[in-house]
Amino acid sequence: MRSFLNKIYIASGYLAAMFLVGILLAIMWQVISRWLGRTADATEVAGMFLAASTFFGLAYTFREGAHVRINLIVGHLPAAIQRWVEFFNCLVALGTVAFVSWNMWILAFQSVEFEDVSPGLLAIPFWIPQMGVALGLTLFAVALIDEVVWLLQGGRPRYDAPDAAHNAPVA
């Protein structure tokens, strides 16, 4: 199971990177088109790629310990209390992300139902970028569930440092 989840997180990171490349290509297309005297609007596509890149990157960056964390208080707590604070933080994050994820899926399905499209030149169905956001949030929720289970088993927070330092549960 660990190997499968790690592959999902890595795939999510690669998807985020591919959407960043997509932003580059969309903007370059727009620049080159204008240079050739043609009209091309890539702003909407670049914005949608930005949303996809941001949300697909959440699970991967969380798992790799790359999210911004402020340890001003937690870092000075005794180890036993620190573990419970970390656990509580993960639970609150999981509840929040699961709630937002659920509602994002509802919004995406409503966009399919109502046939919502973007207001720009391309008229892209809104459900396409919304599904990317919903899937990215769902993967982040899976990463948080994974971390909550790990903490319950006595492990140290894996998001705090690379895997090498946190491979085994604490006794």
VMD Tcl script that builds the backbone (N, CA, C; Angstrom):
set m [mol new atoms 513]
animate dup $m
set s [atomselect $m all]
$s set {name element resname resid chain x y z} {
  {N N MET 1 A 0.826 -1.201 0.000}
  {CA C MET 1 A 0.000 0.000 0.000}
  {C C MET 1 A 0.867 1.261 0.000}
  {N N ARG 2 A 1.949 1.250 0.789}
  {CA C ARG 2 A 2.843 2.408 0.870}
  {C C ARG 2 A 3.398 2.747 -0.511}
  {N N SER 3 A 3.831 1.736 -1.236}
  {CA C SER 3 A 4.400 1.945 -2.563}
  {C C SER 3 A 3.358 2.564 -3.504}
  {N N PHE 4 A 2.128 2.067 -3.425}
  {CA C PHE 4 A 1.042 2.578 -4.270}
  {C C PHE 4 A 0.766 4.049 -3.964}
  {N N LEU 5 A 0.663 4.394 -2.678}
  {CA C LEU 5 A 0.399 5.783 -2.300}
  {C C LEU 5 A 1.543 6.698 -2.724}
  {N N ASN 6 A 2.769 6.249 -2.516}
  {CA C ASN 6 A 3.916 7.063 -2.930}
  {C C ASN 6 A 3.892 7.316 -4.434}
  {N N LYS 7 A 3.504 6.307 -5.208}
  {CA C LYS 7 A 3.408 6.478 -6.664}
  {C C LYS 7 A 2.316 7.485 -7.026}
  {N N ILE 8 A 1.217 7.462 -6.289}
  {CA C ILE 8 A 0.144 8.435 -6.529}
  {C C ILE 8 A 0.642 9.851 -6.241}
  {N N TYR 9 A 1.354 10.022 -5.126}
  {CA C TYR 9 A 1.860 11.347 -4.776}
  {C C TYR 9 A 2.855 11.843 -5.826}
  {N N ILE 10 A 3.721 10.963 -6.275}
  {CA C ILE 10 A 4.699 11.343 -7.294}
  {C C ILE 10 A 3.996 11.677 -8.610}
  {N N ALA 11 A 3.009 10.861 -8.982}
  {CA C ALA 11 A 2.251 11.138 -10.208}
  {C C ALA 11 A 1.553 12.490 -10.108}
  {N N SER 12 A 1.041 12.809 -8.944}
  {CA C SER 12 A 0.394 14.102 -8.727}
  {C C SER 12 A 1.405 15.236 -8.916}
  {N N GLY 13 A 2.615 15.043 -8.422}
  {CA C GLY 13 A 3.666 16.041 -8.609}
  {C C GLY 13 A 4.033 16.212 -10.073}
  {N N TYR 14 A 4.107 15.103 -10.796}
  {CA C TYR 14 A 4.397 15.180 -12.228}
  {C C TYR 14 A 3.276 15.884 -12.987}
  {N N LEU 15 A 2.036 15.611 -12.613}
  {CA C LEU 15 A 0.912 16.311 -13.244}
  {C C LEU 15 A 1.004 17.815 -13.007}
  {N N ALA 16 A 1.334 18.186 -11.773}
  {CA C ALA 16 A 1.498 19.610 -11.462}
  {C C ALA 16 A 2.583 20.223 -12.337}
  {N N ALA 17 A 3.690 19.513 -12.489}
  {CA C ALA 17 A 4.791 20.014 -13.317}
  {C C ALA 17 A 4.371 20.118 -14.782}
  {N N MET 18 A 3.612 19.130 -15.259}
  {CA C MET 18 A 3.163 19.175 -16.660}
  {C C MET 18 A 2.238 20.371 -16.903}
  {N N PHE 19 A 1.395 20.683 -15.937}
  {CA C PHE 19 A 0.525 21.844 -16.103}
  {C C PHE 19 A 1.327 23.145 -16.054}
  {N N LEU 20 A 2.422 23.164 -15.300}
  {CA C LEU 20 A 3.297 24.346 -15.333}
  {C C LEU 20 A 3.909 24.514 -16.723}
  {N N VAL 21 A 4.335 23.413 -17.316}
  {CA C VAL 21 A 4.846 23.460 -18.688}
  {C C VAL 21 A 3.730 23.907 -19.634}
  {N N GLY 22 A 2.515 23.452 -19.377}
  {CA C GLY 22 A 1.368 23.877 -20.179}
  {C C GLY 22 A 1.159 25.376 -20.126}
  {N N ILE 23 A 1.373 25.972 -18.952}
  {CA C ILE 23 A 1.272 27.436 -18.831}
  {C C ILE 23 A 2.306 28.095 -19.734}
  {N N LEU 24 A 3.535 27.594 -19.676}
  {CA C LEU 24 A 4.594 28.137 -20.516}
  {C C LEU 24 A 4.213 28.050 -21.997}
  {N N LEU 25 A 3.748 26.889 -22.429}
  {CA C LEU 25 A 3.390 26.697 -23.837}
  {C C LEU 25 A 2.220 27.587 -24.255}
  {N N ALA 26 A 1.226 27.724 -23.389}
  {CA C ALA 26 A 0.072 28.565 -23.714}
  {C C ALA 26 A 0.487 30.025 -23.869}
  {N N ILE 27 A 1.301 30.503 -22.962}
  {CA C ILE 27 A 1.743 31.901 -23.035}
  {C C ILE 27 A 2.663 32.112 -24.235}
  {N N MET 28 A 3.537 31.147 -24.493}
  {CA C MET 28 A 4.415 31.256 -25.667}
  {C C MET 28 A 3.588 31.270 -26.961}
  {N N TRP 29 A 2.555 30.455 -27.011}
  {CA C TRP 29 A 1.665 30.431 -28.177}
  {C C TRP 29 A 1.038 31.807 -28.380}
  {N N GLN 30 A 0.594 32.409 -27.285}
  {CA C GLN 30 A -0.023 33.727 -27.370}
  {C C GLN 30 A 0.995 34.771 -27.836}
  {N N VAL 31 A 2.194 34.731 -27.300}
  {CA C VAL 31 A 3.228 35.697 -27.677}
  {C C VAL 31 A 3.614 35.542 -29.148}
  {N N ILE 32 A 3.845 34.306 -29.567}
  {CA C ILE 32 A 4.244 34.049 -30.960}
  {C C ILE 32 A 3.116 34.435 -31.917}
  {N N SER 33 A 1.883 34.117 -31.545}
  {CA C SER 33 A 0.747 34.484 -32.399}
  {C C SER 33 A 0.658 35.989 -32.580}
  {N N ARG 34 A 0.840 36.729 -31.515}
  {CA C ARG 34 A 0.794 38.197 -31.626}
  {C C ARG 34 A 1.963 38.709 -32.448}
  {N N TRP 35 A 3.110 38.073 -32.306}
  {CA C TRP 35 A 4.284 38.469 -33.073}
  {C C TRP 35 A 4.044 38.255 -34.571}
  {N N LEU 36 A 3.261 37.191 -34.898}
  {CA C LEU 36 A 2.933 36.906 -36.290}
  {C C LEU 36 A 1.707 37.678 -36.783}
  {N N GLY 37 A 1.142 38.523 -35.930}
  {CA C GLY 37 A 0.011 39.341 -36.323}
  {C C GLY 37 A -1.334 38.650 -36.190}
  {N N ARG 38 A -1.391 37.578 -35.449}
  {CA C ARG 38 A -2.643 36.851 -35.251}
  {C C ARG 38 A -3.137 37.064 -33.827}
  {N N THR 39 A -4.424 36.871 -33.648}
  {CA C THR 39 A -4.999 36.988 -32.309}
  {C C THR 39 A -5.104 35.612 -31.680}
  {N N ALA 40 A -4.531 35.470 -30.521}
  {CA C ALA 40 A -4.628 34.223 -29.757}
  {C C ALA 40 A -4.782 34.598 -28.296}
  {N N ASP 41 A -5.755 34.020 -27.651}
  {CA C ASP 41 A -5.977 34.306 -26.238}
  {C C ASP 41 A -5.720 33.050 -25.432}
  {N N ALA 42 A -4.635 33.044 -24.704}
  {CA C ALA 42 A -4.276 31.896 -23.887}
  {C C ALA 42 A -4.438 32.184 -22.399}
  {N N THR 43 A -4.972 33.329 -22.077}
  {CA C THR 43 A -5.085 33.722 -20.675}
  {C C THR 43 A -5.959 32.750 -19.892}
  {N N GLU 44 A -7.090 32.390 -20.456}
  {CA C GLU 44 A -7.996 31.453 -19.771}
  {C C GLU 44 A -7.348 30.092 -19.575}
  {N N VAL 45 A -6.737 29.593 -20.630}
  {CA C VAL 45 A -6.091 28.281 -20.558}
  {C C VAL 45 A -4.968 28.307 -19.534}
  {N N ALA 46 A -4.164 29.358 -19.546}
  {CA C ALA 46 A -3.071 29.471 -18.583}
  {C C ALA 46 A -3.625 29.520 -17.154}
  {N N GLY 47 A -4.721 30.227 -16.955}
  {CA C GLY 47 A -5.338 30.287 -15.627}
  {C C GLY 47 A -5.852 28.934 -15.167}
  {N N MET 48 A -6.441 28.203 -16.101}
  {CA C MET 48 A -6.938 26.864 -15.754}
  {C C MET 48 A -5.788 25.908 -15.478}
  {N N PHE 49 A -4.707 26.032 -16.246}
  {CA C PHE 49 A -3.521 25.218 -15.991}
  {C C PHE 49 A -2.900 25.577 -14.638}
  {N N LEU 50 A -2.961 26.846 -14.272}
  {CA C LEU 50 A -2.437 27.270 -12.970}
  {C C LEU 50 A -3.225 26.627 -11.833}
  {N N ALA 51 A -4.539 26.612 -11.965}
  {CA C ALA 51 A -5.378 25.977 -10.935}
  {C C ALA 51 A -5.048 24.489 -10.833}
  {N N ALA 52 A -4.952 23.819 -11.971}
  {CA C ALA 52 A -4.640 22.386 -11.964}
  {C C ALA 52 A -3.262 22.136 -11.352}
  {N N SER 53 A -2.290 22.934 -11.739}
  {CA C SER 53 A -0.935 22.762 -11.209}
  {C C SER 53 A -0.898 22.977 -9.701}
  {N N THR 54 A -1.579 23.990 -9.246}
  {CA C THR 54 A -1.604 24.285 -7.810}
  {C C THR 54 A -2.204 23.133 -7.014}
  {N N PHE 55 A -3.344 22.646 -7.432}
  {CA C PHE 55 A -4.036 21.638 -6.636}
  {C C PHE 55 A -3.466 20.241 -6.822}
  {N N PHE 56 A -2.942 19.918 -7.997}
  {CA C PHE 56 A -2.279 18.625 -8.155}
  {C C PHE 56 A -0.968 18.589 -7.370}
  {N N GLY 57 A -0.382 19.747 -7.151}
  {CA C GLY 57 A 0.870 19.791 -6.407}
  {C C GLY 57 A 0.719 19.677 -4.901}
  {N N LEU 58 A -0.487 19.805 -4.372}
  {CA C LEU 58 A -0.678 19.807 -2.917}
  {C C LEU 58 A -0.242 18.510 -2.241}
  {N N ALA 59 A -0.696 17.374 -2.738}
  {CA C ALA 59 A -0.376 16.094 -2.097}
  {C C ALA 59 A 1.124 15.829 -2.149}
  {N N TYR 60 A 1.719 16.079 -3.305}
  {CA C TYR 60 A 3.148 15.817 -3.462}
  {C C TYR 60 A 3.981 16.710 -2.549}
  {N N THR 61 A 3.690 18.004 -2.544}
  {CA C THR 61 A 4.491 18.907 -1.722}
  {C C THR 61 A 4.275 18.654 -0.231}
  {N N PHE 62 A 3.066 18.278 0.152}
  {CA C PHE 62 A 2.814 17.926 1.554}
  {C C PHE 62 A 3.652 16.723 1.954}
  {N N ARG 63 A 3.620 15.709 1.126}
  {CA C ARG 63 A 4.330 14.462 1.424}
  {C C ARG 63 A 5.841 14.677 1.459}
  {N N GLU 64 A 6.331 15.610 0.659}
  {CA C GLU 64 A 7.770 15.885 0.605}
  {C C GLU 64 A 8.216 16.905 1.655}
  {N N GLY 65 A 7.288 17.392 2.456}
  {CA C GLY 65 A 7.638 18.353 3.497}
  {C C GLY 65 A 7.917 19.743 2.952}
  {N N ALA 66 A 7.336 20.082 1.802}
  {CA C ALA 66 A 7.616 21.368 1.169}
  {C C ALA 66 A 6.546 22.428 1.446}
  {N N HIS 67 A 5.500 22.091 2.182}
  {CA C HIS 67 A 4.514 23.107 2.543}
  {C C HIS 67 A 5.118 24.026 3.599}
  {N N VAL 68 A 4.699 25.248 3.584}
  {CA C VAL 68 A 5.189 26.203 4.571}
  {C C VAL 68 A 4.587 25.845 5.928}
  {N N ARG 69 A 5.470 25.657 6.888}
  {CA C ARG 69 A 5.023 25.356 8.254}
  {C C ARG 69 A 5.690 26.331 9.202}
  {N N ILE 70 A 4.945 26.765 10.184}
  {CA C ILE 70 A 5.497 27.664 11.189}
  {C C ILE 70 A 5.582 26.884 12.489}
  {N N ASN 71 A 6.799 26.605 12.898}
  {CA C ASN 71 A 7.042 25.781 14.082}
  {C C ASN 71 A 7.419 26.606 15.300}
  {N N LEU 72 A 7.049 27.853 15.295}
  {CA C LEU 72 A 7.437 28.745 16.373}
  {C C LEU 72 A 6.995 28.215 17.739}
  {N N ILE 73 A 5.780 27.727 17.827}
  {CA C ILE 73 A 5.265 27.214 19.098}
  {C C ILE 73 A 5.462 25.710 19.187}
  {N N VAL 74 A 5.068 24.989 18.151}
  {CA C VAL 74 A 5.110 23.529 18.186}
  {C C VAL 74 A 6.522 23.015 18.429}
  {N N GLY 75 A 7.512 23.655 17.842}
  {CA C GLY 75 A 8.894 23.213 17.992}
  {C C GLY 75 A 9.417 23.304 19.415}
  {N N HIS 76 A 8.790 24.094 20.267}
  {CA C HIS 76 A 9.239 24.269 21.647}
  {C C HIS 76 A 8.431 23.456 22.657}
  {N N LEU 77 A 7.450 22.700 22.184}
  {CA C LEU 77 A 6.630 21.883 23.081}
  {C C LEU 77 A 7.350 20.592 23.431}
  {N N PRO 78 A 7.020 20.003 24.580}
  {CA C PRO 78 A 7.565 18.673 24.887}
  {C C PRO 78 A 7.117 17.667 23.832}
  {N N ALA 79 A 7.907 16.636 23.601}
  {CA C ALA 79 A 7.663 15.675 22.518}
  {C C ALA 79 A 6.258 15.068 22.575}
  {N N ALA 80 A 5.793 14.701 23.761}
  {CA C ALA 80 A 4.479 14.061 23.887}
  {C C ALA 80 A 3.363 15.020 23.469}
  {N N ILE 81 A 3.453 16.265 23.899}
  {CA C ILE 81 A 2.438 17.255 23.539}
  {C C ILE 81 A 2.555 17.616 22.054}
  {N N GLN 82 A 3.788 17.705 21.579}
  {CA C GLN 82 A 4.018 18.032 20.175}
  {C C GLN 82 A 3.352 17.010 19.256}
  {N N ARG 83 A 3.443 15.729 19.620}
  {CA C ARG 83 A 2.815 14.670 18.811}
  {C C ARG 83 A 1.309 14.873 18.708}
  {N N TRP 84 A 0.661 15.231 19.847}
  {CA C TRP 84 A -0.783 15.432 19.829}
  {C C TRP 84 A -1.174 16.695 19.066}
  {N N VAL 85 A -0.360 17.717 19.169}
  {CA C VAL 85 A -0.629 18.946 18.405}
  {C C VAL 85 A -0.516 18.666 16.909}
  {N N GLU 86 A 0.517 17.919 16.510}
  {CA C GLU 86 A 0.678 17.550 15.096}
  {C C GLU 86 A -0.517 16.719 14.628}
  {N N PHE 87 A -0.952 15.775 15.444}
  {CA C PHE 87 A -2.102 14.940 15.113}
  {C C PHE 87 A -3.360 15.796 14.963}
  {N N PHE 88 A -3.586 16.693 15.922}
  {CA C PHE 88 A -4.741 17.583 15.872}
  {C C PHE 88 A -4.695 18.465 14.617}
  {N N ASN 89 A -3.522 19.005 14.297}
  {CA C ASN 89 A -3.374 19.837 13.098}
  {C C ASN 89 A -3.731 19.060 11.835}
  {N N CYS 90 A -3.272 17.814 11.764}
  {CA C CYS 90 A -3.587 16.981 10.597}
  {C C CYS 90 A -5.079 16.688 10.523}
  {N N LEU 91 A -5.705 16.453 11.664}
  {CA C LEU 91 A -7.154 16.201 11.668}
  {C C LEU 91 A -7.938 17.424 11.205}
  {N N VAL 92 A -7.554 18.597 11.690}
  {CA C VAL 92 A -8.240 19.830 11.276}
  {C C VAL 92 A -8.027 20.049 9.782}
  {N N ALA 93 A -6.801 19.856 9.315}
  {CA C ALA 93 A -6.520 20.014 7.882}
  {C C ALA 93 A -7.321 19.006 7.066}
  {N N LEU 94 A -7.379 17.768 7.536}
  {CA C LEU 94 A -8.139 16.736 6.829}
  {C C LEU 94 A -9.617 17.100 6.753}
  {N N GLY 95 A -10.188 17.538 7.846}
  {CA C GLY 95 A -11.596 17.937 7.842}
  {C C GLY 95 A -11.856 19.080 6.876}
  {N N THR 96 A -10.985 20.063 6.889}
  {CA C THR 96 A -11.139 21.219 6.006}
  {C C THR 96 A -10.997 20.822 4.537}
  {N N VAL 97 A -9.938 20.072 4.235}
  {CA C VAL 97 A -9.682 19.685 2.843}
  {C C VAL 97 A -10.771 18.742 2.338}
  {N N ALA 98 A -11.229 17.818 3.184}
  {CA C ALA 98 A -12.296 16.905 2.771}
  {C C ALA 98 A -13.583 17.683 2.475}
  {N N PHE 99 A -13.898 18.650 3.301}
  {CA C PHE 99 A -15.091 19.480 3.092}
  {C C PHE 99 A -15.003 20.254 1.779}
  {N N VAL 100 A -13.856 20.901 1.553}
  {CA C VAL 100 A -13.675 21.685 0.329}
  {C C VAL 100 A -13.669 20.767 -0.895}
  {N N SER 101 A -13.033 19.612 -0.765}
  {CA C SER 101 A -12.983 18.649 -1.865}
  {C C SER 101 A -14.386 18.189 -2.243}
  {N N TRP 102 A -15.158 17.805 -1.257}
  {CA C TRP 102 A -16.540 17.354 -1.489}
  {C C TRP 102 A -17.342 18.422 -2.231}
  {N N ASN 103 A -17.232 19.649 -1.758}
  {CA C ASN 103 A -17.981 20.732 -2.388}
  {C C ASN 103 A -17.462 21.071 -3.781}
  {N N MET 104 A -16.181 20.868 -4.004}
  {CA C MET 104 A -15.630 21.099 -5.342}
  {C C MET 104 A -16.163 20.067 -6.325}
  {N N TRP 105 A -16.288 18.807 -5.874}
  {CA C TRP 105 A -16.885 17.775 -6.735}
  {C C TRP 105 A -18.338 18.117 -7.064}
  {N N ILE 106 A -19.079 18.590 -6.065}
  {CA C ILE 106 A -20.471 18.996 -6.302}
  {C C ILE 106 A -20.522 20.119 -7.333}
  {N N LEU 107 A -19.640 21.110 -7.179}
  {CA C LEU 107 A -19.604 22.221 -8.121}
  {C C LEU 107 A -19.278 21.739 -9.537}
  {N N ALA 108 A -18.325 20.824 -9.655}
  {CA C ALA 108 A -17.954 20.306 -10.978}
  {C C ALA 108 A -19.122 19.554 -11.622}
  {N N PHE 109 A -19.806 18.733 -10.837}
  {CA C PHE 109 A -20.952 18.002 -11.387}
  {C C PHE 109 A -22.105 18.952 -11.752}
  {N N GLN 110 A -22.289 20.014 -10.984}
  {CA C GLN 110 A -23.299 21.009 -11.334}
  {C C GLN 110 A -22.925 21.738 -12.619}
  {N N SER 111 A -21.639 21.957 -12.828}
  {CA C SER 111 A -21.197 22.606 -14.063}
  {C C SER 111 A -21.475 21.728 -15.276}
  {N N VAL 112 A -21.352 20.415 -15.091}
  {CA C VAL 112 A -21.710 19.487 -16.171}
  {C C VAL 112 A -23.212 19.570 -16.422}
  {N N GLU 113 A -23.974 19.529 -15.343}
  {CA C GLU 113 A -25.442 19.543 -15.446}
  {C C GLU 113 A -25.963 20.817 -16.116}
  {N N PHE 114 A -25.386 21.969 -15.739}
  {CA C PHE 114 A -25.869 23.244 -16.264}
  {C C PHE 114 A -25.118 23.694 -17.512}
  {N N GLU 115 A -24.168 22.887 -17.941}
  {CA C GLU 115 A -23.361 23.178 -19.134}
  {C C GLU 115 A -22.690 24.546 -19.059}
  {N N ASP 116 A -22.096 24.846 -17.904}
  {CA C ASP 116 A -21.372 26.108 -17.722}
  {C C ASP 116 A -20.106 26.114 -18.576}
  {N N VAL 117 A -19.857 27.242 -19.219}
  {CA C VAL 117 A -18.635 27.409 -20.002}
  {C C VAL 117 A -17.974 28.727 -19.605}
  {N N SER 118 A -16.675 28.795 -19.847}
  {CA C SER 118 A -15.941 30.013 -19.527}
  {C C SER 118 A -16.386 31.146 -20.456}
  {N N PRO 119 A -16.300 32.381 -19.992}
  {CA C PRO 119 A -16.819 33.503 -20.780}
  {C C PRO 119 A -15.870 33.997 -21.871}
  {N N GLY 120 A -14.698 33.406 -22.004}
  {CA C GLY 120 A -13.715 33.897 -22.965}
  {C C GLY 120 A -13.948 33.412 -24.381}
  {N N LEU 121 A -12.959 33.627 -25.221}
  {CA C LEU 121 A -13.045 33.266 -26.628}
  {C C LEU 121 A -13.186 31.765 -26.846}
  {N N LEU 122 A -12.578 30.967 -25.984}
  {CA C LEU 122 A -12.552 29.526 -26.186}
  {C C LEU 122 A -13.789 28.804 -25.649}
  {N N ALA 123 A -14.515 29.403 -24.738}
  {CA C ALA 123 A -15.721 28.808 -24.138}
  {C C ALA 123 A -15.465 27.373 -23.677}
  {N N ILE 124 A -14.507 27.228 -22.786}
  {CA C ILE 124 A -14.136 25.919 -22.245}
  {C C ILE 124 A -15.147 25.521 -21.172}
  {N N PRO 125 A -15.649 24.290 -21.206}
  {CA C PRO 125 A -16.568 23.852 -20.141}
  {C C PRO 125 A -15.887 23.959 -18.765}
  {N N PHE 126 A -16.564 24.587 -17.832}
  {CA C PHE 126 A -15.990 24.805 -16.503}
  {C C PHE 126 A -15.676 23.513 -15.757}
  {N N TRP 127 A -16.381 22.428 -16.067}
  {CA C TRP 127 A -16.157 21.199 -15.328}
  {C C TRP 127 A -14.740 20.659 -15.549}
  {N N ILE 128 A -14.108 21.009 -16.652}
  {CA C ILE 128 A -12.766 20.488 -16.928}
  {C C ILE 128 A -11.760 20.992 -15.891}
  {N N PRO 129 A -11.600 22.303 -15.703}
  {CA C PRO 129 A -10.661 22.724 -14.658}
  {C C PRO 129 A -11.167 22.405 -13.247}
  {N N GLN 130 A -12.494 22.408 -13.063}
  {CA C GLN 130 A -13.027 22.105 -11.734}
  {C C GLN 130 A -12.734 20.660 -11.334}
  {N N MET 131 A -12.753 19.745 -12.290}
  {CA C MET 131 A -12.421 18.349 -11.987}
  {C C MET 131 A -10.950 18.226 -11.588}
  {N N GLY 132 A -10.085 19.002 -12.241}
  {CA C GLY 132 A -8.672 18.987 -11.864}
  {C C GLY 132 A -8.470 19.474 -10.435}
  {N N VAL 133 A -9.172 20.539 -10.088}
  {CA C VAL 133 A -9.095 21.063 -8.714}
  {C C VAL 133 A -9.659 20.039 -7.731}
  {N N ALA 134 A -10.803 19.467 -8.054}
  {CA C ALA 134 A -11.433 18.480 -7.166}
  {C C ALA 134 A -10.542 17.256 -6.983}
  {N N LEU 135 A -9.952 16.767 -8.059}
  {CA C LEU 135 A -9.072 15.602 -7.962}
  {C C LEU 135 A -7.821 15.926 -7.160}
  {N N GLY 136 A -7.252 17.108 -7.387}
  {CA C GLY 136 A -6.079 17.522 -6.617}
  {C C GLY 136 A -6.388 17.626 -5.132}
  {N N LEU 137 A -7.534 18.182 -4.788}
  {CA C LEU 137 A -7.940 18.272 -3.382}
  {C C LEU 137 A -8.189 16.887 -2.786}
  {N N THR 138 A -8.765 15.995 -3.578}
  {CA C THR 138 A -9.012 14.629 -3.100}
  {C C THR 138 A -7.693 13.910 -2.823}
  {N N LEU 139 A -6.718 14.087 -3.693}
  {CA C LEU 139 A -5.401 13.480 -3.466}
  {C C LEU 139 A -4.738 14.059 -2.222}
  {N N PHE 140 A -4.931 15.351 -2.007}
  {CA C PHE 140 A -4.406 15.968 -0.788}
  {C C PHE 140 A -5.085 15.388 0.448}
  {N N ALA 141 A -6.398 15.167 0.367}
  {CA C ALA 141 A -7.120 14.549 1.484}
  {C C ALA 141 A -6.598 13.132 1.744}
  {N N VAL 142 A -6.307 12.386 0.684}
  {CA C VAL 142 A -5.735 11.040 0.846}
  {C C VAL 142 A -4.385 11.131 1.542}
  {N N ALA 143 A -3.562 12.103 1.156}
  {CA C ALA 143 A -2.263 12.285 1.800}
  {C C ALA 143 A -2.432 12.628 3.278}
  {N N LEU 144 A -3.444 13.409 3.604}
  {CA C LEU 144 A -3.701 13.746 5.007}
  {C C LEU 144 A -4.207 12.532 5.786}
  {N N ILE 145 A -5.072 11.723 5.179}
  {CA C ILE 145 A -5.525 10.487 5.832}
  {C C ILE 145 A -4.330 9.583 6.085}
  {N N ASP 146 A -3.481 9.457 5.090}
  {CA C ASP 146 A -2.258 8.663 5.202}
  {C C ASP 146 A -1.415 9.144 6.385}
  {N N GLU 147 A -1.288 10.446 6.519}
  {CA C GLU 147 A -0.469 11.007 7.598}
  {C C GLU 147 A -1.133 10.814 8.964}
  {N N VAL 148 A -2.448 10.962 9.041}
  {CA C VAL 148 A -3.161 10.755 10.307}
  {C C VAL 148 A -2.984 9.308 10.771}
  {N N VAL 149 A -3.124 8.365 9.855}
  {CA C VAL 149 A -2.934 6.949 10.196}
  {C C VAL 149 A -1.500 6.718 10.653}
  {N N TRP 150 A -0.548 7.303 9.950}
  {CA C TRP 150 A 0.866 7.168 10.319}
  {C C TRP 150 A 1.115 7.709 11.732}
  {N N LEU 151 A 0.551 8.869 12.031}
  {CA C LEU 151 A 0.729 9.455 13.363}
  {C C LEU 151 A 0.063 8.602 14.444}
  {N N LEU 152 A -1.096 8.024 14.134}
  {CA C LEU 152 A -1.770 7.142 15.089}
  {C C LEU 152 A -0.945 5.890 15.380}
  {N N GLN 153 A -0.161 5.457 14.404}
  {CA C GLN 153 A 0.693 4.285 14.584}
  {C C GLN 153 A 1.980 4.630 15.321}
  {N N GLY 154 A 2.145 5.875 15.699}
  {CA C GLY 154 A 3.316 6.275 16.466}
  {C C GLY 154 A 4.433 6.883 15.651}
  {N N GLY 155 A 4.212 7.111 14.384}
  {CA C GLY 155 A 5.250 7.695 13.539}
  {C C GLY 155 A 5.416 9.180 13.775}
  {N N ARG 156 A 6.592 9.664 13.438}
  {CA C ARG 156 A 6.842 11.109 13.476}
  {C C ARG 156 A 6.280 11.712 12.201}
  {N N PRO 157 A 5.906 12.975 12.230}
  {CA C PRO 157 A 5.348 13.598 11.024}
  {C C PRO 157 A 6.307 13.486 9.834}
  {N N ARG 158 A 5.839 12.885 8.758}
  {CA C ARG 158 A 6.687 12.719 7.573}
  {C C ARG 158 A 6.779 14.000 6.770}
  {N N TYR 159 A 5.836 14.903 6.957}
  {CA C TYR 159 A 5.852 16.155 6.220}
  {C C TYR 159 A 6.865 17.131 6.787}
  {N N ASP 160 A 7.450 16.772 7.928}
  {CA C ASP 160 A 8.392 17.649 8.603}
  {C C ASP 160 A 9.788 17.573 7.998}
  {N N ALA 161 A 10.119 16.440 7.399}
  {CA C ALA 161 A 11.455 16.229 6.833}
  {C C ALA 161 A 11.367 15.099 5.823}
  {N N PRO 162 A 12.396 14.906 5.011}
  {CA C PRO 162 A 12.384 13.807 4.042}
  {C C PRO 162 A 12.213 12.441 4.706}
  {N N ASP 163 A 11.760 11.466 3.920}
  {CA C ASP 163 A 11.469 10.120 4.402}
  {C C ASP 163 A 12.611 9.458 5.163}
  {N N ALA 164 A 13.846 9.702 4.788}
  {CA C ALA 164 A 14.972 9.005 5.398}
  {C C ALA 164 A 15.005 9.183 6.912}
  {N N ALA 165 A 14.581 10.325 7.388}
  {CA C ALA 165 A 14.622 10.598 8.826}
  {C C ALA 165 A 13.421 10.027 9.560}
  {N N HIS 166 A 12.384 9.595 8.838}
  {CA C HIS 166 A 11.136 9.186 9.490}
  {C C HIS 166 A 10.612 7.853 8.977}
  {N N ASN 167 A 11.451 6.903 8.779}
  {CA C ASN 167 A 11.001 5.635 8.217}
  {C C ASN 167 A 10.292 4.727 9.209}
  {N N ALA 168 A 10.627 4.803 10.468}
  {CA C ALA 168 A 10.056 3.859 11.425}
  {C C ALA 168 A 9.222 4.600 12.471}
  {N N PRO 169 A 8.154 3.932 12.947}
  {CA C PRO 169 A 7.364 4.525 14.033}
  {C C PRO 169 A 8.195 4.662 15.298}
  {N N VAL 170 A 7.854 5.647 16.102}
  {CA C VAL 170 A 8.532 5.860 17.371}
  {C C VAL 170 A 7.918 4.968 18.415}
  {N N ALA 171 A 8.736 4.335 19.222}
  {CA C ALA 171 A 8.231 3.431 20.267}
  {C C ALA 171 A 7.834 4.187 21.501}
}
mol reanalyze $m
mol bondsrecalc $m
mol representation Tube
mol addrep $m
